[in-house]
Structure formats: structure tokens, C-alpha cells
Amino acid sequence: MDLPNEPADPHQPRTAIIISRDGRNEKSSSVIVVPTTGTITGYDTRILLQKGEGGLLKISEAMCDRVSTLDKRFLSKRGPLGNPLTKMLLNKIIIGVRRAIGDLSASGLT
């Protein structure tokens, strides 16, 4: 999906991973997303994504510290960029979000 970003951000459109549950997505006018970036920082709130995962064109990071709600009208009309991420990778992203919001119980999880 393409994610509109802050006006000063030259990286538009930005890809993102939808992390909200399917049931919520079906009933809501918005989705919960984690944006991605090609800038690799190694922060513990960012999860490394290999080229090709979810259709990404290059190695990227899921910026779990930038989780957002996005109106569905901003979703790309072409649909997903690629196949869904694996359950294991989605779990790592959820752990990254938990770390970002200060859930200390997530600090020891991998």
C-alpha cells in the first residue's frame, strides 16, 4: 500500500504494512499501519524486512515507532504490493510496536 506522509517528507508515496485485524478492517473506514523505510537504523523498534517480502523492492525496515491509523481512501488502488508477510514476521512487527509504546514485557521477546 502507499502511505501519504508528512508534507515535508520527500519520500511520498511510502509503503506500509497493515497490522490491524481483518475483522476490524472490514468494518472500519481506516486501517492501522506500520510505515516502512529504506533507511536501515537497527533500532529495536524497527524490524528488518528483506527485499521481496510483501513485495518490497529493496531491503527495508518496518518503523514500529511510527504506527498510524490511515483512512482507507489513501490505500493504493492497485492493492497489495505482494504476498502477505509470514506470521513470524508479523509477530516481530507487533513486538516492535509493543516496544515502541513502552510495553516492557516485550523487551525480552525476539
Secondary structure, 3 states (H helix, E strand, C coil): CEECCCCCCCCCCEEEEECCCHHHHHHCCEEEEEEEECCCCCCCCEEEECCCHHHCCCCEEEEHHHCEEEEHHHCCCCCCCCCCCCHHHHHHHHHHHHHHCCCHHHCCCC
